[in-house]
Amino acid sequence: MVLRVLDRRGVVVTDEMRGRITGCEDVEQLERWLERAVRMDVGDSLFG
């Protein structure tokens, strides 16, 4: 879901970002990233 939101928002996802997201098994962390993906402005860090 995080990757889908980033894609729809036109955020360029690097291979490193994709690996970090797809490799994450922590549901709470994925939910935090999803919230950031929905709210982030251009130039903001998803992982910040």
N, C-alpha and C positions, 0 to 999 in steps of 0.2 A: 504494500500500500504506500509506503514512504516513497519508493521509486516512482510509482505511478503519479503521485502528487507532484514530485519534483519535475517529472517529464511534462505534465500538463501545464506547469508554471514556466516551462522553458529553461529550467535550471540545467546547466551542463553537469553531468554526473561523471566523474572520473572513474577509472577502473578501481582505484583505491577506495573511493567512496562506496561504489557498488559492492565491493568485497566486504567492506566493513558492515554495510547494511544487511546484505544477504547472509553473512556469517553470524549475525547477532541472534542469540537465542533468548535474550532477556526481554520479555514482553513489555515490561515497564519502560525500558530504554527505548524500544521501538515506538511506544506510545509518545514518549517525550520528543523523539525525532519527528514523528508525524505531526505533532503540534507545531514544532518549529518549521517544518516544511510548509505547512499551511500559512503561517504568519510571517515568515522571513522575507526581508527585503533583498533586493539584488545586492550582492556583496557580503551579506551576512553569512556566517558559518553555521551549517547544520549541526556541527559537532561542538560548537562553542560553549 
